[in-house]
């Protein structure tokens, strides 16, 4: 029986939450001009900790 797997690896959730919170805070306080580099970092962290389905 196949169990559903999360899209993001469990080990990456603290990093993703931290980067996401900082990004949203800077976006709220400074606007898009200051936060766009952090959005790129957020997307990188999201991609780094993805947990794709493996086919054997």
JOFEN-V610042 format. One record per residue. N is the residue number from 1. OMEGA is omega as a letter, one per 20 degrees, with the letter a starting at -180 (NA if undefined). BURIAL is # if it has 24 or more other C-alpha atoms within 12 Angstrom, else .. Layout:
# JOFEN-V610042
n/omega/burial
N/OMEGA/BURIAL
N/OMEGA/BURIAL
This chain:
# JOFEN-V610042
n/omega/burial
1/r/.
2/r/.
3/r/.
4/a/.
5/r/.
6/r/.
7/a/.
8/r/.
9/a/.
10/a/.
11/a/.
12/a/.
13/r/.
14/r/.
15/r/.
16/r/#
17/a/.
18/a/.
19/r/#
20/r/#
21/r/.
22/r/.
23/r/#
24/r/.
25/r/.
26/r/.
27/r/.
28/a/.
29/a/.
30/a/.
31/a/.
32/a/.
33/a/.
34/a/.
35/a/.
36/r/.
37/r/.
38/r/#
39/r/#
40/r/.
41/r/.
42/r/#
43/r/.
44/r/.
45/r/#
46/r/#
47/a/.
48/a/.
49/r/.
50/a/.
51/a/.
52/r/.
53/a/.
54/r/.
55/a/.
56/NA/.
